[in-house]
């Protein structure tokens, strides 16, 4: 296995962890995306500045990485737009049902040893895996792609 493919995700994970720790230490807030965005939509008095900065940072980070190296962004969804819309709606519903998202529960909650966050994250991962299996193997199966090795052999 080529370990170099793990470097960028590792760096990204470290940066997310550092950002979550800074936010907790400086603002006393959990870096949960759904809570930050939901709170910004509620227009709380005196609480908008950091929320807007956080959201703009997320958007700016995406734009920055595309400007830096567009090849780092996956350019194909591998599924149709209706499924992407359904998935987005289900994620939105799930964040309300689970009282938070993977960034709040998975990054911040688990690091605080929150039993509720650990259970929520296990649930997110289990249903994400189940959904992926159902969409790609039951509902909308596509033929498996094969790779050709350097020796000209095909591998699944």
N, C-alpha and C positions, 0 to 999 in steps of 0.2 A: 504494500500500500504506500502510495506517495504521500508523505506527511506534509508536504508543502501546501496541499489543498486545505489543511486545517489551520494554517497560519492566519489568514484573514478573518475567519469566524472567531478564532481565539482572540485576536486583537479587538474585534467588535464586541465580544463578550466582556473583555476587560474594560473597554471604554464605557459600556452600559453600566457595569458595576460601579465604576468610579463616579459616573454621573449620578447614579442613584444614591451613592453615599454622600456626595457633595450636596445634593438636594435635601437629604435627610438632616445633614449636619448644619446647613445654612438656613433652611426654611422650616425644618421640622415636618416636612411633607413627604409622602410616599410618591415615587415617580411612576404612578399608574396612569397610562395614557388615557384610558376611558374616563377616569376621574378628573384628569386635567382638562380634557376637551369638554366633558359634560359640565364641569364647573364653569368653563368659559362661556358655554352656551346659556348658562343661567344668569350671567352678568352679575356676579357678586361684587358689592361695593368694596373698594380697596383691595381686592384680591385678583384683579385682572392682569396687572403688569407681568408678574412672573409666569402666569398661564400663557399669555400671548408670546412672551419670549421663548417659552418651552416649545410651543407649537411651531413658531417660526424657526426655531433651531432644528426641529425634526424635518421640516420642509427644506430648510437651507442645507442640512446635511445630505439629504437625497440629491438635491441639485448639485452640491459640491462634488459628490462622488461620481456623478454622471460627467461633470466637467473634467474631473481628474482622470477618470478611466471608465468610459462607457461600457467596456467589455465586462466590468465587474457586475453590471446589472443584467439579470436574466431577461432576455428580450422576447420570450415566448411563454404564454401561460399554460400551454399544453391542454387547454380545455376551452369550451365555448364561453362567450360573454354571458349568456343567461345563467350558466353555472357559477360564474364569478359573482354575479349580482345576488343569486340565492345564497352563496357562501357568505358574502358580506352582510346580508340581512341576518343570517343565522349567527354570525359572530357578534353583531350588535345586540341581538336578543340574548345571546349567551353571556355577554358582559353584564347586562342588567340582571339576568337571573343569578349569575355567580357573584354579584356585587363587586365586579372588577374584572380586569383582564390579565393576561399572562405577564405583562410587565409589572403590574401591581402585586399580584399574588406570586408569580413565578420568580421574579427577581427580588422584590423587596420583602414580600411576606415570608418566603422560605428562608431568606437570610436572617430574619428575626425569629425563626423557628415557630411561626404561627401555624398551629394545627389546621385551622380553617384554610389557610393559604396552601398548605401542603395537599390537603384533600382536593381543593379547587384545581390546583395544577395537575394533579393526577387525573382528575376528571377531564380537564381540557385536553390533555395529551391522549387519553384513551378515546375520547370522542373524535378528536382530530384524526387519529389513526383509523378508526372505524369509518369515518366519513370519506377519507382518502381511498380506502379499500372499496367501499360501496360505489363511489363515483367512477373510479378507474377500472374496476373489475366486474361490477354488476350492472350499474346503470348505463354507463357509456364506455364499454371496453374498446380499446384500440389495440392493434397488433403490437407485440413487443418489438422494440428496436434491438438490433444486434450490432455489436461493434466488430470491426475487423482488426485483428492483432497485427503486429509488425510482420509476422510470418505469413500473413494472408489468410489465417484461420478465422472463422467466425466464432464469437463467444456470445452467450445470451446476456 
